[in-house]
Amino acid sequence: MTTPSRQLVPAERIEGMILQIRGQKVMLDRDLAALYGLETKFLKRAVRRNQKRFPEDFMFVLTSEELTHWRRQFGTSNAERMGLRYPPMAFTEQGVAMLSSVLNSERAIAVNIAIMRTFARLRHILASHKELAQRLEELERKYDSQFRVVFDALRELMNPPDPPSKQIGFGVRERRTKYKLSPR
């Protein structure tokens, strides 16, 4: 049994690779290939050879509109194809699980276990957040006007503020003069 400190891939790294596309949590082929220690073309080749194992709800190919939307994720300015020869494949949780049957190596098995645990942890976090919001609404209905300020403050704490954007460039400061000018 692996301890958290001896994990093959840290859960935080996997969480950073999970994206929301088409209303589903997915991982892209290039990120999965990096985790498995493969080149992306080998992962894609294995998937194409086993196409029947990957229906649309397990894996889908990103459209050009989705590529344009996710351009920042690819770190390139080429808007048309993002500098990629083929559009990326996006794997749902079930698709990632199916990859373990296609990629039959010790590393693939260990990485898949870590990914499945991360997906389960994210589901648990989302469920507890929804449960907390639901309880808050029930209390608000019960104690409507008496605790309005408290409920507003709690709701604000549940939605963390956006980080402040840093201004690019130089700021202009007005100079203060020692002498006041009098009107003539």
C-alpha positions as CSV (number, residue, x, y, z in Angstrom):
1,M,0.0,0.0,0.0
2,T,1.4,3.4,-1.0
3,T,1.4,6.2,1.5
4,P,0.4,9.7,0.3
5,S,4.0,10.9,0.5
6,R,5.1,8.0,-1.7
7,Q,2.5,8.2,-4.4
8,L,3.6,7.8,-8.0
9,V,1.7,11.0,-9.0
10,P,0.5,13.6,-6.5
11,A,-3.2,14.1,-6.4
12,E,-2.8,17.9,-6.8
13,R,-1.0,17.4,-10.1
14,I,-3.8,15.2,-11.4
15,E,-6.4,17.7,-10.2
16,G,-4.7,20.4,-12.2
17,M,-5.1,18.2,-15.3
18,I,-8.8,17.6,-15.0
19,L,-10.8,20.0,-17.2
20,Q,-14.5,20.8,-17.7
21,I,-15.4,20.2,-21.4
22,R,-18.9,19.6,-22.8
23,G,-20.2,19.6,-19.2
24,Q,-18.0,16.7,-18.2
25,K,-14.8,16.4,-16.2
26,V,-12.1,15.1,-18.6
27,M,-8.4,14.6,-19.0
28,L,-6.6,15.3,-22.3
29,D,-4.5,12.7,-24.1
30,R,-1.3,14.7,-23.7
31,D,-1.7,14.9,-19.9
32,L,-2.5,11.2,-19.6
33,A,0.5,10.3,-21.8
34,A,2.8,12.4,-19.6
35,L,1.4,10.6,-16.5
36,Y,1.9,7.2,-18.0
37,G,5.4,8.1,-19.2
38,L,4.5,7.7,-22.9
39,E,4.5,9.8,-26.0
40,T,1.1,11.1,-26.9
41,K,1.2,9.4,-30.3
42,F,1.6,6.0,-28.6
43,L,-1.4,6.6,-26.4
44,K,-3.5,7.7,-29.4
45,R,-2.4,4.7,-31.4
46,A,-3.4,2.3,-28.6
47,V,-6.9,4.0,-28.4
48,R,-7.4,3.8,-32.1
49,R,-6.5,0.1,-32.1
50,N,-9.2,-0.5,-29.5
51,Q,-11.8,2.0,-30.8
52,K,-14.7,-0.3,-29.6
53,R,-13.7,0.2,-26.0
54,F,-14.1,4.0,-26.2
55,P,-17.6,5.0,-27.0
56,E,-18.5,8.8,-27.1
57,D,-19.3,8.9,-23.4
58,F,-15.8,7.5,-22.6
59,M,-13.7,9.5,-25.1
60,F,-14.3,12.2,-27.6
61,V,-12.1,14.3,-29.9
62,L,-12.1,18.1,-29.4
63,T,-13.7,20.2,-32.1
64,S,-11.9,23.2,-33.6
65,E,-14.2,25.5,-31.6
66,E,-13.2,23.7,-28.4
67,L,-9.6,24.0,-29.4
68,T,-9.9,27.7,-29.8
69,H,-11.7,28.0,-26.4
70,W,-9.0,26.0,-24.7
71,R,-6.0,27.7,-26.4
72,R,-4.6,28.9,-23.2
73,Q,-4.4,25.4,-21.9
74,F,-2.1,24.4,-24.8
75,G,0.3,27.3,-24.3
76,T,0.6,28.3,-27.9
77,S,-0.6,31.2,-30.0
78,N,-1.5,29.1,-33.1
79,A,-5.3,29.5,-32.9
80,E,-6.2,27.2,-35.7
81,R,-4.7,23.9,-34.6
82,M,-2.8,24.9,-31.4
83,G,0.4,23.7,-33.0
84,L,-0.9,20.1,-32.8
85,R,-0.9,17.7,-35.7
86,Y,-4.1,16.0,-34.6
87,P,-6.9,17.4,-32.3
88,P,-6.7,16.1,-28.7
89,M,-8.7,13.3,-27.3
90,A,-10.6,14.0,-24.1
91,F,-11.2,11.0,-21.7
92,T,-14.0,10.9,-19.1
93,E,-13.5,9.1,-15.9
94,Q,-14.8,5.9,-17.5
95,G,-12.5,6.4,-20.4
96,V,-9.5,6.7,-18.1
97,A,-10.5,3.5,-16.4
98,M,-10.8,1.8,-19.8
99,L,-7.2,2.9,-20.6
100,S,-5.9,0.6,-17.9
101,S,-7.1,-2.4,-20.0
102,V,-5.5,-1.0,-23.1
103,L,-2.2,0.1,-21.6
104,N,-1.2,-2.9,-19.7
105,S,1.9,-1.9,-17.7
106,E,2.6,-1.6,-14.0
107,R,3.0,2.2,-14.2
108,A,-0.4,2.5,-16.1
109,I,-2.1,0.5,-13.4
110,A,-0.6,2.6,-10.6
111,V,-1.4,5.9,-12.4
112,N,-5.0,4.8,-13.1
113,I,-5.5,4.0,-9.4
114,A,-4.2,7.5,-8.5
115,I,-6.5,9.1,-11.1
116,M,-9.6,7.2,-10.0
117,R,-8.9,8.2,-6.4
118,T,-8.6,11.9,-7.5
119,F,-11.9,11.7,-9.4
120,A,-13.6,10.2,-6.4
121,R,-12.1,12.8,-4.1
122,L,-13.4,15.6,-6.3
123,R,-16.9,14.1,-6.4
124,H,-16.9,14.0,-2.6
125,I,-15.8,17.6,-2.3
126,L,-18.5,18.7,-4.7
127,A,-21.1,16.7,-2.9
128,S,-20.2,18.2,0.5
129,H,-20.2,21.7,-1.0
130,K,-23.7,21.2,-2.4
131,E,-24.9,19.7,0.9
132,L,-23.6,22.7,2.8
133,A,-25.3,25.1,0.4
134,Q,-28.6,23.2,0.7
135,R,-28.4,23.3,4.5
136,L,-27.7,27.0,4.4
137,E,-30.8,27.6,2.2
138,E,-32.9,25.6,4.7
139,L,-31.7,27.7,7.6
140,E,-32.2,30.9,5.7
141,R,-35.9,30.0,5.0
142,K,-36.3,29.1,8.7
143,Y,-34.7,32.2,10.1
144,D,-35.3,34.5,7.2
145,S,-35.0,38.1,8.3
146,Q,-33.3,37.6,11.7
147,F,-30.0,36.4,10.3
148,R,-29.9,37.9,6.8
149,V,-26.4,39.4,7.4
150,V,-25.0,36.1,8.7
151,F,-26.3,34.2,5.7
152,D,-24.9,36.7,3.3
153,A,-21.5,36.6,5.0
154,L,-21.5,32.7,4.9
155,R,-22.5,32.7,1.2
156,E,-19.7,35.1,0.5
157,L,-17.2,32.8,2.3
158,M,-18.4,29.9,0.2
159,N,-17.6,31.7,-3.0
160,P,-14.0,32.9,-2.7
161,P,-13.3,36.2,-4.4
162,D,-11.4,36.4,-7.7
163,P,-7.7,37.1,-7.2
164,P,-7.0,40.8,-7.9
165,S,-5.6,41.4,-11.4
166,K,-2.2,43.1,-11.5
167,Q,-1.9,46.2,-13.6
168,I,0.7,45.8,-16.4
169,G,3.0,48.7,-17.1
170,F,3.9,51.8,-15.1
171,G,1.5,53.7,-12.9
172,V,1.4,57.5,-13.1
173,R,1.4,59.4,-9.9
174,E,0.4,63.0,-9.6
175,R,3.0,65.3,-8.3
176,R,2.2,67.4,-5.3
177,T,3.4,71.0,-5.3
178,K,4.6,72.8,-2.3
179,Y,3.0,76.1,-3.3
180,K,-0.7,76.7,-4.0
181,L,-1.4,78.7,-7.0
182,S,-3.8,81.6,-6.5
183,P,-6.2,82.6,-9.2
184,R,-5.5,86.0,-10.8
